[in-house]
Amino acid sequence: MNMTTATFTDSSPKWTPGEDFPYVMRLTNQRAIALMIPKAWVLLDKTGEVCLRPPAVRWLDRLRTLFSGLPQTPTPGFIRTLRQAMNLTQDQLAHRIGVNKITVSRWERGTMKPNPNAIQAIAKLRAQALRRGLPVDAEPR
């Protein structure tokens, strides 16, 4: 995702450094999520553009993964990002969906693809996480 800078125009709402940053993330199917990015994750560069620090970009990637639908064949990056968004280790994810930790590691490395039953279990776990809510945590497990 290449959303590391945003430029303000005269019609843009003004943002003051030291405050949380209002942000709208566009999703598929004409959907969007309004967010407040923590002030520690945002800064202004010399030209006046808002720059998102790496924790903000990781957080936005995880949110996009959670709120986008689960693809029929998830990519290794999607599986890893989804696991991190749910704040789970490989071992915890494996335990919750009934596979071995090594299997999850192989999915995330791309040496093995999840079978349809595993994809269904991942989708169910993702839906539970969305209903339950997730803590804001930019550091991956």
C-alpha positions in Angstrom: 0.0 0.0 0.0 1.6 3.3 -1.0 -0.2 5.7 1.3 2.7 7.3 3.1 2.0 10.9 2.3 -1.1 13.1 2.0 -1.2 16.7 0.6 -3.5 19.3 1.9 -5.3 21.7 -0.4 -7.0 24.9 0.5 -10.3 23.0 0.8 -8.8 20.3 3.0 -9.5 20.3 6.8 -6.5 21.7 8.7 -4.5 19.3 10.8 -2.4 20.5 13.6 0.8 18.5 14.5 0.4 17.0 18.0 -3.2 15.9 17.3 -4.5 12.6 16.0 -4.8 12.6 12.2 -8.2 12.1 10.6 -7.9 9.6 7.7 -10.4 7.9 5.3 -9.3 4.6 3.9 -11.1 3.5 0.7 -12.0 -0.2 0.5 -13.5 -2.3 -2.3 -17.1 -2.0 -3.3 -17.3 1.8 -2.7 -16.8 1.3 1.0 -14.6 3.5 3.2 -13.5 3.5 6.9 -12.9 6.8 8.8 -10.0 6.5 11.2 -8.0 8.6 13.6 -4.3 7.8 13.2 -2.5 8.3 16.5 -0.4 11.5 16.6 2.8 9.6 17.3 2.5 8.0 13.9 2.2 11.2 11.9 4.5 14.1 11.1 4.8 17.0 8.6 7.7 17.1 6.3 9.5 20.2 5.1 7.1 20.8 2.3 4.0 20.6 4.6 2.9 17.2 3.5 1.6 14.8 6.1 3.8 11.7 6.3 2.8 8.5 8.0 5.4 6.7 10.0 6.0 2.9 9.4 3.7 1.9 12.3 0.8 3.8 10.7 1.4 2.2 7.4 1.5 -1.3 9.0 -1.7 -0.6 10.9 -3.5 0.6 7.8 -2.3 -2.5 5.9 -3.7 -4.7 8.7 -7.0 -2.9 8.7 -7.3 -3.1 5.0 -6.7 -6.9 5.2 -9.3 -7.3 7.9 -12.0 -5.3 6.2 -11.4 -6.6 2.7 -13.0 -9.9 1.9 -11.0 -13.1 2.2 -9.8 -14.1 -1.3 -10.5 -17.6 -2.5 -6.8 -18.2 -2.6 -5.1 -16.0 0.0 -1.5 -15.0 -0.8 1.3 -15.5 1.7 1.4 -11.8 2.5 -2.3 -11.7 3.1 -2.2 -14.6 5.5 0.7 -13.1 7.4 -0.9 -9.6 7.6 -4.2 -11.0 8.6 -2.6 -13.1 11.4 -0.7 -10.0 12.6 -3.9 -7.9 12.4 -5.6 -10.4 14.7 -2.7 -10.0 17.0 -1.8 -13.8 16.9 1.4 -15.7 16.7 1.8 -18.4 14.1 1.3 -21.0 16.9 -1.9 -19.3 18.2 -3.4 -19.1 14.7 -2.5 -22.8 14.0 -4.1 -23.9 17.3 -7.3 -21.9 16.6 -7.8 -23.4 13.1 -6.6 -26.9 13.9 -3.3 -27.0 12.0 0.4 -27.2 12.9 2.5 -24.1 13.4 4.8 -25.3 10.6 1.8 -25.4 8.3 1.1 -21.7 9.0 4.7 -20.9 8.5 4.6 -22.7 5.1 1.5 -20.7 4.1 3.2 -17.4 5.0 6.4 -18.4 3.1 4.4 -19.5 0.1 5.7 -23.1 0.0 2.2 -24.5 0.7 -1.3 -23.2 0.1 -4.2 -23.6 2.6 -6.8 -26.1 1.7 -10.5 -25.1 1.5 -11.2 -26.2 5.0 -8.4 -24.1 6.4 -9.5 -21.1 4.4 -13.0 -21.5 5.8 -11.6 -21.7 9.3 -9.5 -18.6 8.7 -12.6 -16.7 7.4 -14.5 -17.7 10.5 -11.7 -16.6 12.8 -11.5 -13.3 10.9 -15.2 -12.7 11.2 -15.0 -13.4 15.0 -12.1 -10.9 15.3 -14.1 -8.2 13.4 -17.1 -8.7 15.7 -15.0 -8.7 18.9 -12.8 -5.7 17.9 -9.1 -5.5 17.9 -6.5 -3.5 19.9 -4.4 -0.9 18.0 -1.0 -2.5 17.8 1.5 -1.6 15.1 4.1 -4.1 16.1 3.8 -7.5 14.5 4.0 -10.7 16.4 
